[in-house]
Every structure is written in C-alpha cells, then in structure tokens.
Amino acid sequence: SEKAPAYQRFHALAQDVPPGLTLPYKFKVLAEMFRSMDAIVGMLFNRSETVTFAKVKQGVQDVMRKQFEERHVGQIKAVYPASYRLRQEKNIPTFSSSIKKSDYQLTLEPVLGEEERMDGRPHLSASRLLERRKEFNHNLVGIVKQHHKAFMASLNPPMVVPDDKLMRWHPRFNVDEVPDITPAELPRPPRGDRLTTAQEVLTTARGMMTPKMEKALANMALKTAGASVGEPVVSSAASPASTSSALRGVSQALLARVRAKEAQKMQALMTRAPQQEERLAMLGRLPAMARVLRNVFVAEKKQALTLEVACARMTDSYDTQMSAGDMEKHLRLFAELLPDWVSVHAIRTDTYIKLDKGKDLGLVAEQLARAAKEAEAP
C-alpha cells in the first residue's frame, strides 16, 4: 500500500488542543462520515423514503468532498453495530438509468427505540442524532484504548492504567499508526444462478464443451486453488527488543529500577486530570513571574497595589501574552503558596495585593520549585 501523507501520519502532533485522548486522522474522517451519513439518512427516513446506499453515497460525497464506499459503511457498522439495520432489497424506484428497478440494492434503516416516534411512526430526531454521534465517538476512543493497552503491555516493564483514569496517551504511543478498522460484512444480494469461479463453470458445463476448453478451465481452477492455499501468512508477533549496546555492562537491577521509575512517571502523566495539568503549567511560570512581580513593586515604590493595577503591570511586563484574568490566577497562586511573601486583602470595594520586597528571591525560587515537585508527585 502507498505511504500515507505526512499530514495524516502526524495528525495528532499538529493538533492545537490540550493533551488528551486524541483520535487518529482516519478515525476523525470516519466520524465525520458517520455524522454526514446519519444526517442524510435521518432526512430521508423522516420523509418515509427507502434509504439506499446510492442516495446516501452521493449525499456524503457532496458534503465531505471525499469518496464514500461500501467499505466505509462496513467500518461504521463495525464501530457501532447497533446503529443501522442493513438489508438487500429490490423493486425500489431508482430514477436512474444505471440501476434497474429489479436489481438488489443495499438499504439502510436506523435502529430506533419504541419511544422515538412522531405521529405514530419512528422518527430520527436531532437530539437522537447527537446521542448517536457521541456514542460513535465513544466507541472510536474505545478502539484506540485497546491498541494503547496492547502497546503498554509490550513495554518493559509492562504498564496497566484503568480506562476510567486514562487522561492522555503514553508519549511514545503513535496514535496515527493505529491500524484501520476492519469493515463488518455487509448483506450481499442472493447469488441465484450466477457462476463466479472457473470450478463452478467447469462443474456446470461439464460435457457441454470441447476437451480443449475443459482442460483450460481445469488448469485455471487448479491454479486458483493453489494460489489461495499458498498465500503466505505474516506473523504479527513482534521480535523481542534487544538491549542497546550503550547499556551493556550496566547492572540489570539498576535498569529495572530506572524502568520502574519511568513507568511510574508515565502512569502519573497519563492519569493526571486537566485541572492538575493546568496547575502544573501555572507553577512552571511562577519562578519567572516572581522576579517581574518584585520589579513591579520596586518601580511603583509602594507596599501594596490594587489587584487590577498589579495585573495590568504584570501583563505589560511579562514576556508571554496573557489576559488579566489569567494573570490574577497566578497572583492568587503566589498568595496561596507563599503567604509570607505575597498576600491579598479585600478592603471595602477594592482588592489589594501586598508584597514583602525584602525577601530573598533565591529563597522564593526554592520554595516554588519544591511546590512544583510536590504537585508532580503521583
């Protein structure tokens, strides 16, 4: 198969979103196909039309500007088996010269509960469309979790993280290399008397053809059977990783301790809540902010400043652009961690921030570093 383009292979790395359980590019495309397909099916189904794959295919391709084939329907069925009821039906008006009315067509019917009715007949509502979309995305994340679980089991030492505590993938887990979803088998039209293989033709027409034609068909049948039997089976087992030459001579007990410590650190990273991640990011900015905050108070030549003025001065002086609200969160975090250096006081209608300019900044940096280390601990 051809190598996928870079924007697909490294899609997860280019996302401007907080770290989390991001999906591979191909899974996001499939989720968008399901959303478009569900919307088109709902529109046709609510009009009491028989929904055929030909109608849905054209609609999805018009919306997404991408090819939509039966294998995509099979993938959707594999991800969300309870989404559609698929059948092969004929005698459906086609209004097309390429498809005859007597031909079998793949039809799709959304699976709905008894309570989802309007005027006595099933109705696919907008709220139900949203629920189905969420269920589909949840199933996609579940599939990636299974591959992630297998990846962590292959590590040395193996790692186990409960699914309900997993907040982000392992840093070395390449999300975009997750294998594609195997399509579920779709209903096929009845075969009837159609002959598809050389063996079937030979069995049916034996005695009705010349010996030369019979011999050619027999050779073709044998060749086809030999090709199917002789297909190589590729083993999916990975070869054990060999120890790097740089680690030769290093104690195995020391390696085991280092790997166990790294596994513990990775597990803490993967189970860290978004609120804790945000707090850690704020703690990382505080040492640089401490120097700027002290300079602001020295320049103003005051013991206390209103919180609004302090946030404005800090926003102008800090090298990273930040809103006044975010800056206020950092100043209040200073007061929480170092109450003997920074304090916040509410007086009448204003809030003031007070700073001890005589305190050593080296001591402040040590206390902030200690607080950051404690917050990173699992």
Beta strands, then each sheet from edge to edge (+ up, - down):
strand 1: 84-89
strand 2: 105-110
strand 3: 117-118
strand 4: 121-122
strand 5: 304-306
strand 6: 342-347
strand 7: 350-355
sheet 1: 1+ 2-
sheet 2: 3+ 4-
sheet 3: 5+ 7- 6+
end
